[in-house]
Amino acid sequence: MAAPNHLQINARRGSDRLILELVGELDLFSSSTLADAIDLHERAGMLVLDITRVSFIDSTGLKAIFSARREAQARGEQFAVTRGSPQVQRLLSLTLLDEHLVTLPAADAAESVTAEDGAAAGSDRA
């Protein structure tokens, strides 16, 4: 019997951005859902993962975020995430992964991200 998937993904488009709002747990059982969502959507100038409502993340979830970043770069897109919950931000900070991501204060701020912001993190290797 398969484990339940506790992740919902809501997609919306900005002017030249695709914003994927993640709600729930990003873990071993749900990380493939994120990969599938990215594959289903057409290319945009920037891919933004809104992790504001992610309640739990494990190492597989961290890998899924960086796989999404790598996929966006391969497609010629910029990549950013929003600030997550205190627990998620702490995990990103402790693992130093936050240093490799463009982090927006909120999904709506994605509209004001400059090309330089996205290119700076995009040049790092995780």
N, C-alpha and C positions, 0 to 999 in steps of 0.2 A: 504494500500500500504506500503510495507516494505521500510525502509530507505536504501539508497545505502551504500554499503560496500566500504570504502575508504582505504583499507589495502591490500597490495600485499605482499605475502611471497615467497621468493626465497630460496630454500634449496640447500645446498651443503655439501659434506662430506669431512672432513679432515682425517688424518690417523686413528684416533679413535674418532672423534668428528662429531657431526651433527651441522651445523651452519644454523640457520634460520635468513635470512635477512628480516627485517620488513621495508616496505616502505609505508609511508602515516600516517594515523591516527589510533591509538589504543584506541578505546573508546567503549561505550556501544554497538554500532552497529557492531563492528568488532572483539571484543574480542573472540567470539566463533570461528572465523576463525583461530586464533592462537591455540586454544585447538584442533581443528580438524587437523591442520597441525602436531601437536605433536603426535596425535593418529595415523596418517597415516605412520609415519616413524619408521623404526626399531630402536631398542635400540643401543646406542653408548656409549662410555666411558664418553663422556661429551656432554651436550647440551649447545650451545651458542646462545643467542639471540642477533643479531646485530641490535641495535636500533639507529644506526647512522643516518638513514634517516627517523626516526619517527618524523613527524612534529607536532603532537599533541597527548597528552595522558590525559585521565581523570582518575577518581578513579576506574572505571571499568577496564581500561587498566592496572593500577597498580596492581589490584587484579589478572588480567590475567597473569602478569609477575610472581607473587608469586605462582599462581596455577601451572604455568609451572615449577617453581623451585621445588614445592612440588611433582609434577608428576615425574620429573627427579630423585629426591631423592628416591621416591618409586620404581623406576625402577633400582636403584643402580647406577645412573649416577651422575657425577659432573655437576654443573650448573654455568654459567657465563653470563654476559651481556657486551656489549661494551659501551663505553661512548656515550651518546646521544647528541642531540643538547643542546645548553645552556638552553633552556626552559625546556627540559626534565630533564637535570641534576639538575636544580634548584628545580623542583618538587620533585625529588628523595631525594635531600638534605633537603628541608624544611620538608618533612614528615619523615626524618631520615631512610627511606627505603634503602638508599645507604649503610648504615652501615651493612646491612644484605645480601649484594650481592658481589660476586667477580666481579670486573669491569675491563675489558680489555681496553687498549687504542684503539684497532681496532680489527676487526674480524680476521685478519691475525695473530695477537698476540695470538690467541687461541691455536696455535700450540705449544707455549712455556709455557703454564700454567702448573704448577706442580700439583701433587696430593695434596700436602699440601695446596696450594692456594684454591683449590676447597673444600677440607675437612673443612677448617677453616670457610668459610661462610656456608657450609652445616650443621654445627653443631648448628648454630643460629636458633632461632625460630622467625618467622615473625608474 
